[in-house]
Amino acid sequence: MFDNLLDPVVLCFAMGVTAGLLKTDLRFPPQLFEGLSIYLLFAIGLKGGIELSSANPGEVVVPMLATVSLGVIIPVLAYTLLRRLGRFSRPDAAAIAAHYGSVSAVTYAVVIAYLVRLGQSYESFMTVLLVVLEIPAIAIGILIARMRASTTSMKLGPLLHEVFLGKSIYLLIAGLLVGFLSGPERSEAIAPLFTGLFKGALALFLLEMGIITSQRLADLRQTGPFLVVFGIVMPLFSGAMGTVAGLMSGLSLGGTTVLATLAASASYIAAPAAMRIAVPKANPTLYLTAALGITFPFNILAGIPIYYAMASFVHGLGG
């Protein structure tokens, strides 16, 4: 875990948080932050697509089914905990649950960088699982909110557009298709940009994410201690479920670590956009603070090594 804390990507995140807490004037131009977001999402999809082009399709089916199961079980479980133990309102519980069933692409990028640093291989199709896990949790969160609480009308068209054609999903799918169709040989010409510079761009992105996270930390006083505990315990539990799902679906140690991290992460790009449309009564401070102010830094600083330890443990038991 200590080695992970000294990774330049993680240190950049910590420096961003520090800059925000010290109230420095460091701030990325919005256009640069937007550009880095586009670059990272497309690069993640592209790399996954290139590797998927040489993968056996039969190996992908079971992990995909396991991932969809996680995308259904995790938000339902999170909603139940938030309602019964946290006493959150139905819209707030549904919106927060959707965030915890959905996934953080940046956390995915960090766990990949972590495994590369360890020299630990993983399955080539993990980006596919990233895309698969993003959608059902949002749908389940919306379904819970609509079935349980609201009587207000919802425009289905804008909602479906936001869920399936929002920036994050589209870039991941576009990169995946470009990488899959072009394959490794045709992609060599653009590999220096999307592979060689990836970790440097990720470090800059996390520097800005640290600043944004520091601004969310001030909101913790409003959200209360339950949400702080939930933001740490829920990803650990989801990570454990992802670990078991990875082992049972035949993933390697690296693949199991990635799936556990995906299950443990919380969305702060696609899910907030969808919740603003589908569950307008939900309080954004609650779900953004939980996902971005608590779970995201926890996963970056401590969670990923824990999920790797979980995966190592279960694979050790399996021989």
SERO-4910 file (N, C-alpha, C, O; in steps of 0.05 Angstrom, whole numbers):
BEGIN
 pado doro    nc1    nc2    nc3   cac1   cac2   cac3    cc1    cc2    cc3    oc1    oc2    oc3
  Met    A     17    -24      0      0      0      0     17     25      0     10     45    -13
  Phe    A     40     24     15     58     48     17     69     54    -11     71     78    -18
  Asp    A     77     33    -26     87     38    -53     67     53    -70     74     70    -86
  Asn    A     41     45    -67     20     58    -83     18     88    -76     13    104    -94
  Leu    A     23     95    -51     21    123    -43     43    139    -56     40    164    -59
  Leu    A     66    126    -63     88    141    -75     87    141   -106    104    152   -119
  Asp    A     66    128   -117     63    129   -146     58    158   -154     42    172   -141
  Pro    A     71    168   -175     68    197   -183     39    204   -189     30    227   -184
  Val    A     23    185   -199     -5    191   -205    -20    196   -178    -36    215   -177
  Val    A    -15    179   -158    -28    183   -132    -18    208   -119    -33    223   -106
  Leu    A      8    213   -121     19    237   -109      8    263   -121      3    283   -107
  Cys    A      3    262   -147     -9    285   -161    -37    291   -149    -44    314   -145
  Phe    A    -52    269   -145    -79    272   -133    -76    285   -105    -91    304    -98
  Ala    A    -57    275    -89    -53    286    -62    -45    315    -63    -53    332    -47
  Met    A    -28    322    -83    -19    350    -86    -43    368    -94    -44    391    -86
  Gly    A    -61    357   -110    -85    372   -117   -103    378    -93   -112    400    -89
  Val    A   -107    357    -76   -122    361    -52   -109    382    -34   -122    399    -23
  Thr    A    -82    380    -32    -67    399    -15    -70    427    -26    -75    446    -10
  Ala    A    -68    430    -52    -71    457    -64    -98    469    -58   -101    493    -53
  Gly    A   -119    452    -59   -146    461    -54   -150    469    -24   -161    490    -18
  Leu    A   -139    452     -6   -142    458     22   -126    483     30   -135    498     48
  Leu    A   -103    488     17    -87    512     23    -97    536      9    -87    558     11
  Lys    A   -119    532     -7   -132    554    -22   -112    569    -40   -111    593    -41
  Thr    A    -95    553    -54    -78    565    -74    -95    574    -98   -118    567   -100
  Asp    A    -83    588   -117    -98    597   -140    -94    577   -164   -101    583   -187
  Leu    A    -83    553   -157    -79    533   -178   -106    523   -188   -123    514   -172
  Arg    A   -111    525   -214   -135    515   -226   -131    511   -256   -120    528   -269
  Phe    A   -139    488   -265   -136    482   -294   -156    498   -310   -179    501   -301
  Pro    A   -149    508   -333   -169    520   -351   -190    499   -357   -183    475   -362
  Pro    A   -216    506   -357   -237    486   -363   -233    471   -389   -239    447   -390
  Gln    A   -222    484   -409   -218    471   -435   -197    449   -432   -199    428   -445
  Leu    A   -176    454   -416   -155    434   -413   -166    410   -398   -160    387   -405
  Phe    A   -181    414   -377   -193    392   -362   -212    376   -379   -212    352   -378
  Glu    A   -227    390   -395   -245    376   -414   -229    360   -434   -236    337   -440
  Gly    A   -207    371   -444   -190    357   -463   -178    332   -451   -176    311   -464
  Leu    A   -168    335   -426   -156    311   -413   -177    290   -409   -171    266   -412
  Ser    A   -202    297   -402   -224    278   -398   -229    262   -424   -231    238   -423
  Ile    A   -231    277   -446   -236    264   -472   -213    246   -479   -217    223   -488
  Tyr    A   -188    255   -475   -165    239   -482   -165    213   -465   -161    191   -477
  Leu    A   -169    215   -439   -167    191   -422   -189    171   -429   -184    147   -431
  Leu    A   -214    180   -433   -236    162   -439   -232    148   -465   -236    124   -468
  Phe    A   -223    163   -486   -219    151   -512   -195    132   -511   -196    110   -523
  Ala    A   -174    139   -497   -150    122   -495   -156     96   -481   -146     75   -489
  Ile    A   -173     97   -460   -181     73   -445   -196     54   -464   -190     30   -465
  Gly    A   -215     65   -479   -230     49   -498   -213     38   -520   -216     15   -527
  Leu    A   -195     55   -530   -178     46   -553   -160     23   -544   -158      3   -558
  Lys    A   -147     25   -521   -130      4   -512   -145    -22   -507   -135    -43   -515
  Gly    A   -169    -20   -495   -185    -44   -492   -193    -56   -518   -193    -81   -521
  Gly    A   -200    -39   -538   -208    -50   -564   -186    -64   -578   -190    -85   -591
  Ile    A   -162    -52   -577   -139    -65   -590   -134    -93   -578   -129   -112   -592
  Glu    A   -135    -94   -551   -130   -119   -538   -153   -139   -543   -149   -163   -544
  Leu    A   -177   -128   -544   -201   -145   -549   -200   -158   -576   -210   -180   -580
  Ser    A   -187   -144   -596   -186   -155   -623   -172   -182   -625   -176   -197   -644
  Ser    A   -154   -187   -606   -140   -213   -606   -150   -232   -584   -137   -252   -580
  Ala    A   -172   -225   -571   -182   -241   -549   -202   -262   -560   -213   -259   -581
  Asn    A   -206   -283   -545   -225   -304   -551   -253   -295   -542   -257   -291   -518
  Pro    A   -273   -291   -561   -299   -281   -553   -312   -298   -531   -327   -288   -515
  Gly    A   -307   -324   -532   -320   -342   -513   -311   -337   -485   -326   -344   -466
  Glu    A   -288   -324   -481   -278   -319   -454   -292   -295   -441   -290   -290   -417
  Val    A   -305   -279   -458   -317   -253   -448   -345   -257   -437   -353   -241   -420
  Val    A   -359   -278   -445   -388   -280   -439   -393   -282   -409   -409   -267   -398
  Val    A   -379   -301   -396   -385   -305   -367   -377   -281   -351   -393   -272   -334
  Pro    A   -353   -269   -355   -347   -244   -340   -367   -222   -345   -373   -206   -327
  Met    A   -378   -220   -370   -398   -199   -375   -424   -205   -359   -435   -186   -348
  Leu    A   -432   -230   -358   -456   -236   -342   -452   -230   -313   -470   -220   -299
  Ala    A   -428   -237   -303   -422   -231   -275   -422   -201   -270   -431   -191   -249
  Thr    A   -412   -185   -289   -411   -156   -286   -439   -144   -286   -445   -126   -270
  Val    A   -457   -154   -304   -484   -145   -304   -498   -151   -277   -513   -135   -267
  Ser    A   -492   -175   -267   -504   -182   -241   -495   -162   -219   -511   -154   -202
  Leu    A   -469   -155   -220   -460   -135   -200   -474   -109   -204   -481    -95   -184
  Gly    A   -479   -101   -229   -492    -76   -235   -521    -75   -225   -532    -53   -222
  Val    A   -533    -98   -221   -560    -99   -210   -560   -102   -180   -575    -88   -166
  Ile    A   -543   -119   -169   -543   -125   -140   -533   -102   -124   -545    -95   -103
  Ile    A   -511    -89   -132   -499    -68   -116   -518    -44   -111   -520    -36    -88
  Pro    A   -531    -33   -132   -549    -10   -126   -573    -18   -109   -582     -2    -93
  Val    A   -583    -42   -112   -606    -51    -96   -597    -53    -67   -611    -44    -48
  Leu    A   -574    -65    -62   -563    -67    -35   -557    -40    -23   -564    -34      0
  Ala    A   -545    -22    -39   -538      5    -29   -564     20    -22   -565     34     -2
  Tyr    A   -584     17    -39   -609     31    -34   -621     21     -7   -631     37      9
  Thr    A   -621     -5     -3   -632    -16     22   -618     -5     47   -630      2     66
  Leu    A   -591     -5     45   -575      5     68   -581     35     73   -584     43     96
  Leu    A   -582     50     52   -586     79     55   -614     85     66   -617    104     81
  Arg    A   -634     70     58   -661     74     68   -664     65     97   -675     79    113
  Arg    A   -655     41    102   -661     29    129   -642     38    150   -650     43    173
  Leu    A   -617     41    144   -597     49    164   -592     79    164   -590     92    185
  Gly    A   -590     90    140   -584    119    138   -608    137    139   -606    161    143
  Arg    A   -632    125    136   -657    141    136   -658    163    115   -669    184    120
  Phe    A   -646    158     92   -646    177     70   -673    176     57   -687    156     57
  Ser    A   -681    198     44   -706    198     29   -703    180      5   -681    172     -3
  Arg    A   -725    172     -6   -724    153    -29   -709    164    -53   -692    150    -64
  Pro    A   -715    189    -61   -699    200    -84   -669    201    -78   -653    194    -95
  Asp    A   -661    210    -54   -633    211    -47   -620    183    -46   -598    179    -57
  Ala    A   -634    164    -34   -623    137    -32   -620    125    -60   -600    111    -65
  Ala    A   -640    128    -77   -639    117   -104   -616    130   -120   -601    116   -134
  Ala    A   -613    156   -118   -592    170   -133   -564    161   -123   -546    156   -140
  Ile    A   -560    160    -97   -534    152    -86   -528    123    -94   -506    116   -102
  Ala    A   -549    106    -93   -545     77   -100   -537     74   -129   -520     57   -135
  Ala    A   -549     91   -147   -541     89   -175   -512     96   -179   -498     84   -195
  His    A   -502    116   -163   -474    123   -165   -455    101   -157   -434     96   -168
  Tyr    A   -463     86   -136   -446     65   -125   -448     39   -142   -430     22   -141
  Gly    A   -470     35   -157   -471     13   -175   -456     18   -201   -446      0   -213
  Ser    A   -455     44   -208   -441     52   -232   -411     53   -227   -402     45   -206
  Val    A   -396     64   -246   -367     60   -245   -352     86   -251   -362    103   -265
  Ser    A   -327     88   -241   -310    111   -246   -288    103   -265   -271     86   -259
  Ala    A   -288    115   -289   -268    109   -309   -240    117   -301   -220    104   -308
  Val    A   -238    139   -285   -212    148   -275   -201    128   -255   -177    122   -256
  Thr    A   -218    117   -238   -208     97   -219   -199     72   -234   -180     59   -227
  Tyr    A   -213     65   -256   -205     43   -273   -177     49   -285   -160     31   -285
  Ala    A   -173     73   -294   -146     80   -305   -124     77   -284   -102     69   -290
  Val    A   -131     85   -259   -111     83   -238   -104     54   -231    -81     47   -226
  Val    A   -125     37   -230   -119      9   -223   -103     -5   -246    -86    -22   -240
  Ile    A   -108      3   -271    -92     -7   -293    -63      1   -290    -44    -15   -293
  Ala    A    -59     27   -284    -31     37   -279    -18     23   -256      6     17   -257
  Tyr    A    -34     17   -235    -24      2   -212    -14    -26   -219      7    -34   -211
  Leu    A    -31    -40   -236    -23    -67   -244      1    -67   -262     18    -84   -261
  Val    A      2    -47   -280     26    -45   -298     51    -41   -282     72    -53   -287
  Arg    A     49    -24   -261     73    -19   -244     81    -45   -230    105    -49   -226
  Leu    A     62    -62   -222     68    -87   -209     77   -109   -229     87   -129   -221
  Gly    A     73   -103   -255     79   -124   -275     59   -146   -275     64   -169   -283
  Gln    A     34   -140   -266     13   -159   -263     -5   -158   -288    -17   -137   -294
  Ser    A     -7   -180   -303    -24   -180   -327    -54   -181   -320    -61   -188   -297
  Tyr    A    -71   -175   -339   -100   -176   -335   -112   -181   -362    -99   -178   -383
  Glu    A   -137   -189   -363   -151   -196   -387   -154   -172   -405   -157   -149   -396
  Ser    A   -153   -177   -431   -154   -155   -451   -181   -141   -453   -183   -119   -463
  Phe    A   -202   -155   -443   -229   -144   -448   -240   -129   -424   -264   -125   -422
  Met    A   -223   -121   -405   -234   -108   -381   -248    -81   -387   -266    -73   -373
  Thr    A   -239    -68   -409   -253    -43   -416   -282    -49   -424   -300    -32   -419
  Val    A   -287    -72   -436   -315    -80   -442   -332    -81   -416   -354    -72   -415
  Leu    A   -320    -93   -396   -334    -95   -370   -339    -67   -358   -359    -63   -345
  Leu    A   -320    -49   -362   -324    -22   -353   -349     -9   -365   -365      3   -351
  Val    A   -352    -13   -391   -375     -1   -405   -401    -16   -396   -421     -3   -392
  Val    A   -399    -42   -394   -423    -58   -386   -433    -50   -358   -457    -48   -354
  Leu    A   -414    -45   -340   -422    -39   -312   -434    -11   -309   -448     -6   -290
  Glu    A   -427      6   -328   -436     34   -325   -466     37   -327   -479     53   -314
  Ile    A   -479     20   -344   -506     25   -352   -527     13   -333   -546     28   -326
  Pro    A   -526    -13   -326   -548    -24   -310   -553    -11   -284   -576     -8   -275
  Ala    A   -531     -2   -270   -535     11   -244   -551     37   -246   -568     42   -229
  Ile    A   -545     52   -267   -560     77   -271   -589     71   -276   -607     84   -265
  Ala    A   -594     50   -292   -621     42   -299   -636     33   -274   -659     39   -270
  Ile    A   -622     17   -257   -635      7   -232   -641     30   -213   -663     31   -201
  Gly    A   -622     49   -211   -627     72   -193   -651     88   -202   -668     96   -186
  Ile    A   -653     93   -228   -676    107   -239   -702     91   -234   -723    102   -227
  Leu    A   -701     65   -239   -724     48   -236   -734     49   -207   -758     51   -202
  Ile    A   -716     47   -188   -724     47   -160   -737     74   -153   -758     75   -141
  Ala    A   -725     96   -162   -736    122   -156   -763    126   -169   -781    137   -156
  Arg    A   -767    116   -193   -793    120   -207   -814    102   -195   -837    110   -193
  Met    A   -807     77   -188   -827     59   -177   -835     66   -149   -858     62   -141
  Arg    A   -817     77   -134   -822     81   -105   -834    108    -98   -850    110    -80
  Ala    A   -825    128   -114   -831    154   -102   -846    173   -120   -868    182   -114
  Ser    A   -834    179   -142   -843    203   -157   -868    198   -174   -872    177   -184
  Thr    A   -883    219   -176   -906    218   -194   -903    238   -216   -920    241   -233
  Thr    A   -880    252   -216   -875    272   -237   -867    258   -263   -857    236   -263
  Ser    A   -873    271   -285   -867    260   -311   -837    261   -317   -823    278   -306
  Met    A   -828    243   -333   -800    242   -340   -798    239   -370   -811    222   -382
  Lys    A   -781    256   -382   -777    255   -410   -757    233   -416   -733    235   -410
  Leu    A   -767    211   -428   -750    188   -433   -728    193   -453   -706    183   -449
  Gly    A   -734    208   -474   -714    213   -494   -688    225   -484   -667    214   -489
  Pro    A   -690    249   -470   -666    261   -459   -651    242   -440   -626    242   -439
  Leu    A   -667    227   -424   -654    209   -405   -638    187   -419   -615    182   -412
  Leu    A   -650    174   -439   -636    153   -453   -612    164   -468   -591    152   -470
  His    A   -615    188   -479   -593    201   -492   -570    206   -473   -546    202   -480
  Glu    A   -576    215   -449   -555    221   -429   -541    195   -420   -517    195   -416
  Val    A   -557    174   -416   -545    149   -406   -528    135   -428   -506    127   -422
  Phe    A   -539    134   -452   -525    118   -473   -507    134   -491   -489    124   -503
  Leu    A   -513    160   -494   -497    176   -512   -484    200   -498   -475    219   -511
  Gly    A   -482    198   -472   -467    218   -457   -437    216   -465   -429    195   -476
  Lys    A   -422    236   -459   -394    237   -467   -378    213   -458   -363    202   -474
  Ser    A   -381    205   -434   -364    184   -423   -369    157   -437   -350    144   -445
  Ile    A   -395    150   -439   -401    124   -452   -394    125   -481   -383    105   -492
  Tyr    A   -400    147   -495   -395    148   -524   -365    146   -529   -356    131   -548
  Leu    A   -348    160   -514   -319    159   -519   -308    131   -513   -291    122   -528
  Leu    A   -318    119   -492   -308     92   -486   -315     72   -509   -299     57   -518
  Ile    A   -340     74   -518   -349     56   -539   -335     62   -565   -327     44   -580
  Ala    A   -332     88   -571   -318     96   -596   -289     86   -596   -280     75   -616
  Gly    A   -275     90   -574   -248     81   -572   -246     51   -575   -228     40   -587
  Leu    A   -266     37   -562   -266      8   -563   -270     -2   -592   -256    -20   -600
  Leu    A   -288     11   -606   -293      2   -634   -269      9   -652   -261     -8   -669
  Val    A   -257     32   -649   -234     40   -665   -211     20   -660   -198     10   -679
  Gly    A   -206     14   -635   -184     -5   -628   -190    -33   -638   -172    -47   -648
  Phe    A   -215    -42   -635   -223    -69   -643   -221    -72   -673   -211    -92   -683
  Leu    A   -231    -52   -688   -232    -55   -717   -205    -51   -730   -198    -63   -750
  Ser    A   -188    -33   -718   -162    -28   -730   -142    -49   -722   -123    -55   -737
  Gly    A   -144    -60   -698   -125    -81   -689    -98    -69   -681    -93    -45   -685
  Pro    A    -81    -86   -671    -55    -76   -661    -36    -65   -682    -23    -45   -678
  Glu    A    -36    -77   -706    -17    -68   -727    -24    -41   -738     -7    -23   -740
  Arg    A    -50    -37   -745    -58    -11   -756    -58     11   -735    -57     35   -742
  Ser    A    -59      4   -710    -59     24   -688    -31     33   -680    -29     51   -663
  Glu    A    -11     21   -691     17     28   -683     23     57   -687     37     69   -671
  Ala    A     12     69   -708     18     97   -714      9    116   -693     21    137   -688
  Ile    A    -13    110   -679    -24    128   -658    -17    119   -630    -25    132   -611
  Ala    A     -4     96   -628      3     85   -602     19    104   -584     14    106   -560
  Pro    A     39    118   -596     55    136   -578     38    157   -564     43    164   -541
  Leu    A     17    167   -578      0    187   -565    -18    175   -544    -20    185   -522
  Phe    A    -31    152   -551    -52    142   -533    -41    121   -512    -55    114   -493
  Thr    A    -16    112   -516     -5     94   -496     18    106   -482     19    106   -457
  Gly    A     37    118   -497     61    129   -484     56    153   -466     69    156   -445
  Leu    A     36    170   -473     31    194   -457      8    190   -437      1    209   -423
  Phe    A     -3    166   -436    -27    162   -420    -23    168   -390    -39    182   -378
  Lys    A     -2    157   -379      2    161   -350      7    190   -343     -1    199   -322
  Gly    A     22    204   -360     27    232   -355      1    249   -355     -3    266   -338
  Ala    A    -16    243   -375    -42    257   -376    -59    250   -352    -73    267   -341
  Leu    A    -58    224   -344    -73    216   -320    -64    231   -295    -80    239   -278
  Ala    A    -38    235   -293    -27    249   -270    -37    278   -269    -45    288   -248
  Leu    A    -37    292   -292    -48    319   -293    -77    320   -287    -87    337   -273
  Phe    A    -92    300   -297   -121    299   -292   -126    295   -262   -144    308   -251
  Leu    A   -111    278   -249   -115    274   -221   -107    298   -204   -117    302   -182
  Leu    A    -88    313   -214    -81    338   -200   -105    356   -198   -111    367   -177
  Glu    A   -119    359   -220   -144    375   -220   -166    362   -204   -181    375   -190
  Met    A   -168    335   -206   -188    321   -191   -184    324   -161   -203    325   -145
  Gly    A   -159    326   -153   -153    331   -124   -163    358   -115   -174    360    -93
  Ile    A   -160    378   -132   -171    405   -126   -201    404   -123   -212    415   -104
  Ile    A   -214    390   -142   -243    388   -141   -252    373   -116   -272    380   -103
  Thr    A   -238    351   -110   -244    335    -86   -242    352    -61   -259    350    -43
  Ser    A   -221    368    -59   -218    385    -35   -241    403    -31   -249    410     -8
  Gln    A   -254    412    -52   -277    429    -50   -301    414    -40   -318    425    -26
  Arg    A   -303    388    -46   -325    371    -36   -321    364     -7   -341    358      7
  Leu    A   -296    364      3   -292    356     31   -307    375     50   -315    367     71
  Ala    A   -310    400     42   -324    419     59   -354    412     62   -367    419     81
  Asp    A   -364    397     43   -392    389     44   -397    366     63   -420    359     69
  Leu    A   -376    353     73   -379    331     91   -395    338    116   -409    322    128
  Arg    A   -391    363    124   -406    372    148   -436    371    144   -451    367    163
  Gln    A   -444    375    119   -473    375    114   -484    347    111   -507    341    118
  Thr    A   -468    328    101   -478    302     95   -479    283    119   -495    264    119
  Gly    A   -464    289    140   -466    273    164   -448    249    164   -438    241    144
  Pro    A   -443    238    189   -424    216    192   -433    190    178   -416    175    170
  Phe    A   -459    186    175   -467    160    163   -457    158    134   -447    137    126
  Leu    A   -459    180    119   -451    179     91   -420    176     89   -411    163     70
  Val    A   -405    186    109   -376    183    109   -370    153    112   -353    142     98
  Val    A   -383    140    132   -379    112    137   -388     96    112   -374     77    104
  Phe    A   -411    103    102   -421     89     78   -402     91     55   -397     71     40
  Gly    A   -390    114     51   -372    119     28   -346    103     30   -332    100     10
  Ile    A   -340     92     53   -317     75     56   -324     46     58   -311     29     46
  Val    A   -345     39     73   -353     11     77   -365     -1     52   -360    -24     45
  Met    A   -382     15     39   -396      5     15   -376     -4     -7   -380    -26    -17
  Pro    A   -356     12    -14   -337      2    -34   -321    -22    -25   -314    -39    -42
  Leu    A   -316    -24      1   -302    -48     10   -319    -73      6   -310    -94     -3
  Phe    A   -345    -70     12   -364    -93      9   -367    -99    -21   -367   -122    -29
  Ser    A   -371    -78    -37   -374    -82    -66   -349    -94    -78   -351   -111    -96
  Gly    A   -326    -85    -68   -301    -96    -78   -298   -125    -72   -288   -141    -88
  Ala    A   -308   -133    -48   -308   -162    -41   -326   -178    -59   -319   -199    -68
  Met    A   -350   -166    -66   -368   -180    -85   -355   -182   -112   -357   -202   -126
  Gly    A   -342   -160   -121   -328   -161   -146   -305   -181   -147   -300   -194   -167
  Thr    A   -292   -185   -124   -270   -204   -122   -281   -233   -126   -270   -249   -141
  Val    A   -303   -238   -112   -316   -265   -114   -326   -270   -143   -322   -291   -154
  Ala    A   -339   -249   -154   -349   -251   -181   -326   -256   -201   -329   -272   -220
  Gly    A   -304   -242   -197   -281   -246   -215   -270   -274   -214   -263   -286   -234
  Leu    A   -267   -284   -189   -257   -311   -186   -275   -332   -198   -267   -350   -212
  Met    A   -302   -329   -192   -321   -349   -202   -325   -348   -233   -332   -368   -245
  Ser    A   -319   -324   -245   -322   -322   -274   -296   -329   -288   -294   -326   -313
  Gly    A   -276   -337   -274   -251   -347   -286   -231   -326   -293   -212   -332   -308
  Leu    A   -233   -302   -282   -214   -281   -287   -187   -287   -273   -186   -301   -253
  Ser    A   -166   -276   -284   -139   -279   -272   -138   -261   -247   -157   -247   -240
  Leu    A   -115   -262   -233   -111   -245   -210   -113   -216   -217   -127   -200   -203
  Gly    A   -101   -208   -240   -103   -180   -248   -131   -173   -256   -141   -151   -249
  Gly    A   -144   -190   -271   -172   -185   -279   -190   -183   -256   -208   -166   -255
  Thr    A   -187   -201   -236   -203   -200   -212   -199   -174   -197   -219   -162   -187
  Thr    A   -174   -165   -196   -169   -139   -182   -183   -116   -197   -195    -99   -184
  Val    A   -183   -117   -223   -196    -95   -238   -226    -97   -234   -239    -76   -229
  Leu    A   -238   -120   -235   -267   -123   -231   -275   -114   -203   -296   -101   -199
  Ala    A   -259   -122   -183   -265   -113   -156   -264    -83   -153   -280    -71   -140
  Thr    A   -244    -70   -167   -242    -41   -166   -265    -28   -180   -276     -8   -171
  Leu    A   -273    -39   -203   -296    -28   -217   -321    -30   -199   -336    -10   -198
  Ala    A   -325    -53   -186   -349    -56   -169   -348    -36   -146   -368    -27   -136
  Ala    A   -323    -30   -136   -320    -13   -113   -321     17   -119   -325     33   -101
  Ser    A   -318     23   -145   -317     52   -151   -345     64   -153   -365     50   -155
  Ala    A   -346     90   -153   -371    104   -155   -369    125   -177   -350    140   -179
  Ser    A   -390    127   -193   -389    145   -216   -392    174   -207   -407    180   -189
  Tyr    A   -379    192   -221   -383    220   -216   -384    236   -243   -383    260   -243
  Ile    A   -387    221   -265   -391    234   -291   -418    227   -303   -436    244   -306
  Ala    A   -422    201   -310   -446    193   -323   -470    193   -304   -492    203   -311
  Ala    A   -466    181   -280   -489    179   -261   -500    206   -252   -525    210   -253
  Pro    A   -483    226   -245   -495    252   -238   -512    265   -260   -533    276   -256
  Ala    A   -501    262   -285   -516    273   -308   -543    260   -310   -564    273   -315
  Ala    A   -544    234   -308   -569    219   -310   -588    225   -287   -612    228   -291
  Met    A   -577    227   -263   -594    232   -240   -607    260   -240   -629    264   -231
  Arg    A   -592    279   -251   -603    306   -253   -629    306   -270   -647    322   -265
  Ile    A   -629    289   -290   -653    288   -307   -674    270   -295   -698    277   -295
  Ala    A   -666    246   -286   -686    226   -278   -696    229   -250   -719    223   -245
  Val    A   -679    238   -231   -687    241   -203   -681    269   -194   -663    273   -178
  Pro    A   -696    289   -204   -689    317   -197   -693    324   -168   -682    343   -158
  Lys    A   -709    308   -153   -713    313   -125   -689    305   -108   -687    313    -85
  Ala    A   -671    289   -119   -648    280   -103   -628    304   -100   -625    321   -118
  Asn    A   -615    305    -76   -597    326    -70   -569    321    -82   -557    301    -73
  Pro    A   -559    337   -101   -533    331   -113   -510    332    -93   -490    318    -97
  Thr    A   -513    348    -72   -491    349    -52   -486    322    -40   -463    315    -35
  Leu    A   -507    307    -35   -504    281    -23   -489    261    -41   -469    249    -33
  Tyr    A   -499    258    -66   -486    237    -82   -459    246    -93   -442    229    -98
  Leu    A   -455    272    -98   -429    280   -108   -408    280    -86   -385    272    -90
  Thr    A   -416    288    -62   -397    287    -39   -389    258    -33   -366    253    -28
  Ala    A   -409    240    -33   -403    212    -26   -384    200    -48   -364    188    -41
  Ala    A   -391    204    -73   -376    191    -94   -348    205    -98   -328    191   -101
  Leu    A   -348    231    -98   -324    246   -105   -307    254    -81   -283    255    -82
  Gly    A   -321    260    -59   -307    270    -35   -298    248    -16   -280    252     -1
  Ile    A   -311    225    -17   -304    203      1   -293    179    -13   -270    171    -10
  Thr    A   -310    166    -30   -302    141    -42   -279    143    -62   -261    127    -63
  Phe    A   -279    164    -79   -258    167    -99   -230    170    -85   -212    154    -93
  Pro    A   -226    188    -67   -200    189    -54   -193    164    -38   -170    156    -38
  Phe    A   -213    152    -26   -208    127    -11   -197    105    -30   -177     92    -24
  Asn    A   -210    102    -53   -201     82    -72   -174     88    -83   -157     70    -86
  Ile    A   -168    113    -90   -142    120   -101   -120    116    -81    -99    106    -88
  Leu    A   -124    124    -56   -103    123    -36   -100     96    -23    -78     88    -16
  Ala    A   -122     82    -18   -121     57     -2   -136     34    -14   -128     11    -11
  Gly    A   -158     40    -28   -176     18    -36   -163     -1    -56   -166    -25    -53
  Ile    A   -150     10    -77   -139     -8    -98   -119    -28    -86   -122    -52    -93
  Pro    A   -100    -21    -69    -83    -42    -58    -99    -62    -41    -92    -86    -41
  Ile    A   -121    -53    -28   -137    -72    -13   -151    -92    -32   -152   -116    -26
  Tyr    A   -161    -82    -54   -175   -100    -73   -155   -120    -86   -161   -143    -91
  Tyr    A   -130   -110    -90   -110   -128   -100   -104   -150    -79   -100   -173    -86
  Ala    A   -103   -142    -54    -98   -162    -32   -121   -182    -31   -117   -205    -26
  Met    A   -146   -172    -34   -169   -190    -34   -167   -210    -57   -171   -234    -52
  Ala    A   -160   -200    -81   -158   -218   -104   -136   -238   -100   -139   -262   -106
  Ser    A   -113   -229    -89    -91   -247    -84    -99   -269    -64    -92   -292    -67
  Phe    A   -114   -261    -44   -123   -280    -23   -141   -302    -35   -136   -325    -30
  Val    A   -161   -293    -50   -180   -313    -60   -167   -331    -81   -173   -355    -83
  His    A   -149   -319    -97   -135   -336   -117   -116   -355   -104   -111   -377   -113
  Gly    A   -105   -346    -81    -87   -364    -65   -103   -387    -54    -93   -410    -54
  Leu    A   -128   -382    -45   -145   -404    -35   -152   -423    -58   -155   -447    -54
  Gly    A   -156   -411    -82   -163   -428   -105   -140   -444   -116   -144   -460   -134
  Gly    A   -116   -439   -105    -93   -453   -115    -82   -442   -140    -62   -452   -150
***
